Amino acid sequence: MGEHIIKLPDVGEGVAEAELVEWHVKIGDMVREDTVLAAVMTDKATVEIPSPVDGEILWLGAEIGDTVAIGSPIVRLKVAGEGNVVADTKSPEVTAA
């Protein structure tokens, strides 16, 4: 099992951010590819954000009414396979007390 992070996509020419107006899912929900996850509003339109993959919702990255920058993580899913999250392979640092 892996994790997949969904970032707020570019929703229009010249748009740098959007307001989250509605969640269509909650933590723990199972979603299929193309399931609508959320709706965001720009100064030009309201846009639905679909899931690009099947998975289980682990985390929602904004509250309704929040302004979210394009490219910011908005959803984390548990998915079959590796997902798109790269594991941190560095060894933990040990510090002396």
Secondary structure per residue as TSV (DSSP state, phi and psi in degrees):
chain	resnum	aa	ss	phi	psi
A	1	M	-	360.0	141.6
A	2	G	E	-128.7	-174.5
A	3	E	E	-124.4	147.9
A	4	H	E	-128.7	124.9
A	5	I	E	-98.5	131.3
A	6	I	E	-106.1	125.3
A	7	K	E	-103.1	152.7
A	8	L	-	-62.8	118.0
A	9	P	-	-75.3	166.7
A	10	D	-	-66.7	113.2
A	11	V	-	-100.0	3.1
A	12	G	S	172.3	155.4
A	13	E	T	-61.4	124.0
A	14	G	T	79.0	6.1
A	15	V	-	-90.8	125.7
A	16	A	-	-101.9	-18.7
A	17	E	E	-156.0	165.9
A	18	A	E	-146.8	154.6
A	19	E	E	-94.8	129.3
A	20	L	E	-73.5	119.2
A	21	V	E	-109.0	-18.8
A	22	E	E	-163.3	135.0
A	23	W	E	-95.9	136.5
A	24	H	S	-102.6	-2.2
A	25	V	-	-135.2	168.3
A	26	K	-	-137.8	165.6
A	27	I	T	-57.8	134.0
A	28	G	T	97.7	-16.6
A	29	D	-	-67.0	143.5
A	30	M	E	-94.2	131.0
A	31	V	E	-124.6	155.0
A	32	R	-	-107.9	161.2
A	33	E	T	-52.7	137.2
A	34	D	T	77.9	0.8
A	35	T	-	-63.9	134.3
A	36	V	E	-73.3	123.4
A	37	L	E	-91.6	-42.2
A	38	A	E	-156.7	166.3
A	39	A	E	-122.9	134.8
A	40	V	E	-123.7	152.2
A	41	M	E	-121.1	131.1
A	42	T	-	-106.2	-176.6
A	43	D	S	-71.3	-8.6
A	44	K	S	-110.8	-30.4
A	45	A	-	-165.4	164.1
A	46	T	E	-99.9	131.7
A	47	V	E	-125.7	134.7
A	48	E	E	-88.4	139.7
A	49	I	E	-106.6	112.6
A	50	P	E	-89.9	159.4
A	51	S	-	-80.8	134.1
A	52	P	S	-82.7	-9.1
A	53	V	S	-144.5	165.0
A	54	D	-	-80.6	146.2
A	55	G	E	171.7	-174.8
A	56	E	E	-111.3	132.4
A	57	I	E	-69.0	121.3
A	58	L	E	-103.0	-30.7
A	59	W	E	-156.4	140.1
A	60	L	E	-115.8	128.1
A	61	G	-	-93.2	9.9
A	62	A	-	-158.4	160.3
A	63	E	-	-102.5	155.3
A	64	I	T	-57.4	132.5
A	65	G	T	97.6	-15.0
A	66	D	-	-70.8	146.2
A	67	T	E	-94.1	126.8
A	68	V	E	-118.9	131.9
A	69	A	E	-75.2	144.4
A	70	I	T	-57.0	133.6
A	71	G	T	91.5	-6.0
A	72	S	-	-78.7	142.7
A	73	P	E	-63.5	132.6
A	74	I	E	-120.9	-23.8
A	75	V	E	-144.1	142.1
A	76	R	E	-121.3	128.9
A	77	L	E	-116.4	147.0
A	78	K	E	-91.0	126.8
A	79	V	E	-128.8	159.1
A	80	A	S	-71.0	145.2
A	81	G	S	86.4	-158.9
A	82	E	-	-84.8	-24.9
A	83	G	B	73.1	-162.5
A	84	N	S	-120.2	11.6
A	85	V	-	-96.1	122.6
A	86	V	-	-85.9	125.6
A	87	A	-	-69.6	145.2
A	88	D	-	-77.1	113.3
A	89	T	-	-96.2	3.5
A	90	K	S	-70.9	147.4
A	91	S	-	-74.1	143.8
A	92	P	-	-63.3	141.7
A	93	E	-	-80.4	140.5
A	94	V	-	-106.7	128.4
A	95	T	-	-116.5	142.8
A	96	A	-	-78.7	144.1
A	97	A	-	-86.2	360.0
